[in-house]
Amino acid sequence: MSKIMFDYTKSILERVSFDPSLFCKELEKAIRTLLPYEIEQLREWLFDFTFEKPELKQCLLIVN
């Protein structure tokens, strides 16, 4: 079931990536619900996802 939650989290973050403040808010919710190893996977995914989206880089501070 946790894989489903991780995939769901990624899809939500992709959908709200047009708005940095909403993206950060959803990321904070994800951190509260995901397991520690999933947070590590999310961190890796975020670095790739935000590579060409500098407006979202500020949200990376949440997972660090």
C-alpha positions as a Python dict, from the first residue, in 0.01 Angstrom:
ca = {
    (1, 'M'): (0, 0, 0),
    (2, 'S'): (285, 242, 71),
    (3, 'K'): (396, 228, -294),
    (4, 'I'): (49, 346, -387),
    (5, 'M'): (76, 639, -145),
    (6, 'F'): (419, 731, -279),
    (7, 'D'): (295, 729, -639),
    (8, 'Y'): (-13, 927, -540),
    (9, 'T'): (208, 1186, -370),
    (10, 'K'): (422, 1225, -681),
    (11, 'S'): (116, 1270, -901),
    (12, 'I'): (-24, 1539, -669),
    (13, 'L'): (308, 1724, -664),
    (14, 'E'): (330, 1712, -1043),
    (15, 'R'): (-22, 1855, -1072),
    (16, 'V'): (40, 2147, -836),
    (17, 'S'): (389, 2232, -961),
    (18, 'F'): (251, 2542, -1136),
    (19, 'D'): (221, 2714, -795),
    (20, 'P'): (530, 2707, -568),
    (21, 'S'): (339, 2783, -248),
    (22, 'L'): (84, 2508, -313),
    (23, 'F'): (368, 2273, -407),
    (24, 'C'): (541, 2341, -74),
    (25, 'K'): (216, 2290, 116),
    (26, 'E'): (152, 1955, -52),
    (27, 'L'): (513, 1855, 8),
    (28, 'E'): (473, 1924, 380),
    (29, 'K'): (163, 1703, 387),
    (30, 'A'): (353, 1429, 207),
    (31, 'I'): (636, 1442, 462),
    (32, 'R'): (384, 1385, 741),
    (33, 'T'): (227, 1080, 576),
    (34, 'L'): (513, 896, 406),
    (35, 'L'): (745, 648, 572),
    (36, 'P'): (1112, 743, 625),
    (37, 'Y'): (1246, 539, 332),
    (38, 'E'): (974, 685, 109),
    (39, 'I'): (1080, 1035, 209),
    (40, 'E'): (1431, 949, 90),
    (41, 'Q'): (1289, 829, -243),
    (42, 'L'): (1081, 1145, -263),
    (43, 'R'): (1391, 1357, -201),
    (44, 'E'): (1569, 1190, -493),
    (45, 'W'): (1265, 1232, -716),
    (46, 'L'): (1236, 1600, -617),
    (47, 'F'): (1595, 1676, -716),
    (48, 'D'): (1525, 1536, -1062),
    (49, 'F'): (1182, 1696, -1091),
    (50, 'T'): (1293, 2045, -986),
    (51, 'F'): (1613, 2046, -1189),
    (52, 'E'): (1457, 2265, -1460),
    (53, 'K'): (1206, 2437, -1232),
    (54, 'P'): (1404, 2693, -1030),
    (55, 'E'): (1086, 2837, -879),
    (56, 'L'): (1035, 2509, -689),
    (57, 'K'): (1392, 2480, -555),
    (58, 'Q'): (1296, 2667, -237),
    (59, 'C'): (1065, 2378, -145),
    (60, 'L'): (1360, 2139, -131),
    (61, 'L'): (1446, 2291, 207),
    (62, 'I'): (1141, 2112, 347),
    (63, 'V'): (1285, 1766, 281),
    (64, 'N'): (1639, 1850, 393),
}
